[in-house]
Amino acid sequence: MGRAKEIEIRVIPSSIANPFIRSHHYSGKVVNNSKLHFGAFLDGRLHGVLSYGPSLDKKKIMGLVEGTTWDGFLELNRMAFDDYLPRNSESYCIAKTIRLIRKNAPQVAQLGTKAVAYGGLEDD
C-alpha cells in the first residue's frame, strides 16, 4: 500500500472542499446537497476530498436495503484527488471515511455510491 497509510483523514468545511472539487473533479461541479466533507492530507497538505450527502435519487436507493428510511443513508456524492497521492489512495480513503462515519454517526445505517447501488462495488 506504500504511503497511502500515511494519509490523514479530517472533516473539512464546504468552503474548503468545494473549491478543491471544482478544480480537481472531472466534472468541475459540486453536489450542493453534500453535507459531510472529508479531506485527505499527506505531508501536511490537502490532496483529496470526499463529499457525502443524501442520494440524488432516493427512491431507487431506498428499496435496496429493506427498512432503510430516506434519512438513514449517505451517498458518496463526489471524490476528487490530485496526482500527489500514491496508488490505492482512493480505496484507502473511502474505507477510512466509512469507518469514521459508522463510528461517529451510528444513526446512518447505510453508506454507498451509485456503483454500490447498482451492484458494481461493495463498501466493505
C-alpha positions in Angstrom: 0.0 0.0 0.0 3.0 2.3 0.2 2.4 5.8 1.6 -1.4 5.5 1.4 -1.4 4.5 5.1 0.2 7.9 5.9 -2.8 9.8 4.6 -4.7 11.6 7.4 -8.4 12.0 7.0 -10.1 15.0 8.6 -13.6 16.6 8.4 -13.3 19.9 6.5 -15.9 22.6 5.8 -17.5 23.0 2.4 -15.7 26.3 2.0 -12.5 24.3 1.6 -14.0 21.2 0.0 -16.0 22.8 -2.8 -13.1 24.8 -4.4 -10.9 21.7 -4.4 -13.6 19.7 -6.0 -14.2 22.3 -8.7 -10.6 22.3 -9.6 -9.8 18.6 -9.4 -13.1 16.7 -10.2 -13.5 15.8 -13.9 -17.0 17.4 -14.0 -15.8 20.6 -12.3 -19.1 20.7 -10.3 -20.0 20.1 -6.7 -23.1 18.5 -5.4 -24.9 21.2 -3.5 -26.6 18.8 -1.0 -23.4 17.3 0.2 -23.3 17.7 3.9 -20.2 15.9 5.1 -16.7 16.6 3.6 -13.5 14.8 4.4 -10.1 16.0 3.4 -7.2 13.6 2.6 -4.0 15.1 3.8 -0.4 13.9 3.1 2.7 15.8 4.1 0.6 18.4 5.8 -1.3 19.5 2.7 -4.8 18.8 1.3 -4.6 16.4 -1.7 -8.1 15.0 -1.8 -11.8 15.5 -0.9 -14.6 13.0 -0.4 -18.1 14.6 0.0 -21.0 12.6 1.3 -24.7 13.6 1.4 -28.2 12.4 0.7 -28.7 10.5 -2.6 -29.8 12.4 -5.6 -32.3 9.6 -6.4 -33.6 8.5 -3.1 -36.5 6.3 -4.4 -34.2 4.0 -6.3 -31.7 3.7 -3.4 -34.2 3.2 -0.5 -35.5 -0.1 -1.9 -32.1 -1.7 -2.0 -31.9 -2.3 1.8 -35.2 -3.3 3.4 -36.3 -0.9 6.2 -34.0 1.9 5.2 -35.6 5.3 5.7 -35.0 8.3 3.4 -32.6 9.8 6.0 -30.9 6.5 7.0 -28.2 6.5 4.4 -25.5 8.6 2.8 -24.0 8.5 -0.6 -20.5 9.4 -1.7 -21.5 12.3 -3.9 -18.0 13.5 -5.1 -14.5 12.3 -4.7 -11.6 14.3 -6.1 -7.8 13.7 -5.7 -4.8 15.4 -7.1 -1.9 13.5 -8.6 0.3 13.8 -5.5 -1.3 10.9 -3.6 0.1 7.4 -4.0 -1.5 4.3 -5.6 -4.6 2.9 -3.8 -5.3 6.2 -2.1 -8.9 6.3 -3.3 -9.9 2.9 -1.8 -8.0 3.6 1.4 -9.7 7.0 1.9 -13.2 5.6 1.1 -12.6 2.8 3.7 -11.4 5.3 6.3 -14.3 7.7 5.8 -16.8 4.9 6.0 -15.3 3.7 9.3 -15.3 7.2 10.7 -19.0 7.7 9.7 -20.1 4.4 11.2 -18.2 5.1 14.4 -19.3 8.7 14.9 -22.8 8.6 13.3 -24.4 5.3 14.1 -27.8 6.6 13.0 -26.6 6.3 9.4 -27.5 2.8 8.6 -26.2 2.5 5.1 -23.4 4.1 3.0 -22.8 3.7 -0.6 -22.1 5.1 -4.0 -24.0 4.7 -7.2 -21.7 1.9 -8.1 -22.7 0.1 -4.9 -26.3 0.7 -5.5 -26.3 -0.9 -8.9 -24.2 -3.9 -7.9 -20.8 -2.7 -9.1 -18.9 -2.4 -5.8 -19.2 -3.3 -2.2 -18.4 -0.7 0.5 -16.7 -3.1 3.0 
